[in-house]
Amino acid sequence: MDETPQRPLDVVIVGAPRSGTNMLRDVLTSLPGVATWPCDEINLVWRHGNRSEPSDELTAQQARPAVAAYVRGQFEKVRGRCDAPVVVEKTCATSLRVEFTRAVLPDAKYLFITRDGIDAAASSMDRWHAPFDLRYTAAKARFVPPSDLPYYGARFVATQLRRRASRTGRASRGEVTSWWGPKPRDWREIMRRHPLDEVCALQWQRCVDASRRGLAGMPDDQLHHVAYEDFVSDPIGHTSEIVRFLGLPDADVSEAVGGVSARSVGKGRATLGHEAVARLEALVGPSLREPGDGA
């Protein structure tokens, strides 16, 4: 085993919702010397200094020195608190702002995970109108920048009131009445014009297309692509490959991947049925046909 001390390293997982980002983060943080935040995502940390932006599509110019310093400081806090040299971060909205993220963390390594967009969209539909989870929300609220708490607290209350009011009317006709997950610039228009399955497919498309643009030209030693379907078919082999890419010490990864399963491959397509799949493929087809993304 390599006894060379692991240098500090930030690892950013980039991926659309329901594409295996949680799975990949959980596998990596099961390895020695790798840590993350004790909550699902830290989108409001990334948006500090840009909180009034109506979408998650932040630009490199918005990574001002004070903003970048704040975000980097949060990574250092995790590193120190967990006594772990490697900090892994997964927030799905990062897929819409890769240039911004690269400006904040230029030396980080990036794992871009992609999944068949139809399966991902079908899985997102289950999350879109999930009941409010107080414990989940409270865990994330611990990491809201203190100066932003009043702003987000007021928005949270307003959102909950809107959702309660929309449970009848439009919602009863099957229309989308609120947004979940990463917000592209045209999220309001998407929500207004499309039913839920198309909303989820378009959200997936916006995320993967923005990620491809933002990651284009990144050196091979900083970027590693993970295809969800390949990973779940051979989790030990692909995790070992990621370990080598990140320069982590050799380790037995079998226990880390113990919960990985291939059962979800193709499940969304089967659940949606032929008509819906054909309609969604026509809507986001070009994005589905990128190499390595499945279709």
N, C-alpha and C positions, 0 to 999 in steps of 0.2 A: 504493500500500500504506500502511496506517495505521502510522505510526512511533511512536505512543504506547506507552510501556513497559507491558508486561503486569504487572498487579498480582498479588501472590501469590494463588493460588487452589487450593483443594482440591476435587477432583472424585471423587465416590463412585459407582461403578457398582453398581446393585442388580439382581439377577436370580437366578433359580433355576439349578441346575446344568444344563449343556448347553443354555443358552438364548442363547448368543452373547456371553457376558460376556468371554471371552478375546479373541474377535475384535474387539469394540469397544475393549477396552483396547489391544490391539496396534495398531489403526488410529490411535488418538489419540496414543499414545506414539511414533508415527512422525512426528509433526508437530513443528516447531521449538518449543523451550521447554516441552515436556511430558515428564514423567518418571514413573517408577514404581519399585517394588522389583525387584531382579534375581532374582525368584522368582515362583512362580505366585500364592500367596495368603499372607496374614499373619494367619490366624485367631487364632493364639496371642498376637499383639500385641493384638488387640482384646479377648481374654479375660483379659489381665493384670489381676490384682486380683479376678477372678471365676472363676479357673481351676477351682474345685471344683464349679461349676454343672454339672449332668448334661446340660443341653441348651445349644444356642446361642441360646435365646430370652431374651436379656438385656433388662432393662427400663431406662427412663430413670432410675429411682432408683438403679440400679447404676452409673450414670456418675458416680461420686463425683469430687470435685475432683482427687484424686491420680490416679485412673484416667484421667480426661479429659486431664490434663496430660501423662501418660506417652504416650498415643496421639498427641496433638498434637505432642509432641516428636519422635516417629518420622517424622511427615510433614515436619517442619522439617529433620531430618537428610537426608532424601532431597532436599529442595529445595536444601540447601546442597551436598551431595555431587555432585549432577548439575548444579548451577548452572542450575536450571530453575524458573521462577516457578510453573508449574502442576504439581501432583502428582495423578496419577490412581491410585485404589485400587480393586481388584476382589477381593472375597472373597465367595463365594456365600453363606456363612452370614450375611452382613450382611442378606440378604433376610428373615431371621427376627427381626432386632433393629433395625429401622429407627428406632424411638423412641430407643433407646440411642445409636445412631450420630448421630442428629440432636442429641442432648444433648451429645455429645462435639464434634461439628463443626457448630455451628448456622449458620455462614456458608457452608458448602460448597454446591456445586451437585450435584444428583443426576440421574443418568441411569438410568431404569428400563427395562430391556430385557425384553421378553416374547416367548415363542415358543409355538407350538402345543404343548400339554402332552403330547400323545401322541408327537409326534416327539422332544420333550425326554426323555421317560421311556425311550423305546427307545434313545436315545443313551446315557443314563445306565447302562443295563444293561451296555453294553460296558465301562464303567469300573469297575463294582462289584467285580468279582473280578479286576481287572487285576493282573499280577504286581508284586511289590515293586520299586520303582525307587529305588535307593540315591542316585543323583545328584539326582533330584527332591526326595527327602526331605532330603538334606544342604543343598540350596540354601535350603529353607525353615527348616531348623534354625538357620541363621546368624542369623535374626532372632527367635528365641525369647528373651524377656527372660531375662537371665542367672540371676536368682533363681528362675526357673521351670524351669530345665533339669533339675535332679534329679527334680522331680515328673513332667515329661513323659517324661523318659528311662525312668523306671520303668514308666510306663503303656505306653510304646511296646514295651518288652520283653514285658510281660504280654499285650499285644494280639497280638503276633506268635506267642507260644506258643499262645494260644487259637485263632488262625487255623490254625496247623499241626495242632492236635489235632482241629479240626472239618472237616478235609478228607475225613473218612469219616463215616459215621453220617448225621446230618441233611443234610449237604451232598450226599451221594450220593442222597438222596431229593428233591433240588431245593429244599430249604428254605434260607432266608437265615440265615447263621451269623455274620455280622459286618456292621457299618454302615460306609458310605462317605458322605462329604459332610456337608452341614448336618444338624444333629440337632434336630428339633422336640421338644417336651416329651414327646410320646407315641411316640418312636422305638422304644422297646423293645416296646411293644404292637404297633406296625405290623409290626415284624420278626417277631414271634412268630405273628401271625395271617395274614400274607399271603405269597403267592409273590413272586418278585423283580419281575416286571413291575408288580404292584400296589404293591409297596413304592416303586418309582421314581415311579409316578404320584402316590402319596400324598405323597411327599417334595416333588415339584413343586407339588402343590396347597397344602401347608402353607406353602411358601416364597412363592408368588405371593399367596395370601390374606393372609399376614402383611405382605407388602410393601404391598399395597393399603391395608390399615388404617393402617400406619405413615406412608405418604406422603400420606394423605388431608388435604386442606386446605393443602398446601404451596403457597406462591405460585408463579405461573407462571414467574417469573424465577429460581426455584431448582430447578424440576423439569421434566424433558423426558422424554417417553415415546418409546421406540424399539421398533417392532415388527420383530422379526427378519426375517420374511418380506418386509416392505417394504424394509428396509435392504439385504438382499442382492440385491434386484431393481434397486435404484438406489443403489449405495453412494456414488457421488460426490455425488449430490444430497443424500442424507441426512447424509453427513459434513459437507458444507458447511453444512447447517442446524444441526448440532451445534456447529460452529465459531462460528457467529453467536450461538447460545445461550450459549456459554461466554465470549463476548467475546474470542476469540483473534484474532490478526492474520490478515488474509486470506492464504490460501496455496493453492497448487495441491495438491489432495488426491489426485490420480490415482495417484501412486506409493504413497501410504499405503494405498489400498484395493486394491492390485494382487492381493493374495491372497484377496480376498473372492469367494465363489462361492455360487450358489443351488442347487447340486447336492443339498444335504441337505434341501431343502424337500420334505416328503411322504415322505422316505425311511423314516423310522421307522414310519409307518403301513403302508407297503408291506411292510416286513420283518416286522412283527408279524402281519399277516393280519387278515381280517375278524372272526373270533371274538374274538381278543384285543382288537382295537380297540373293538368293541362293549362288551366287558366293562369296559374301562378308562374308556370314555366314561360308562358307567352309574355307575362308582365316583366319578369326579371331574367329572361333567358340568357342574354349576353354575359351577365355576371356569373351564371351557373357554369358556363362553359370554359372558364379559366382553368389552365392545367392544375391538377392536384386538388381541385375543390369538389369533385364529385358532381354527379348530375343524374 
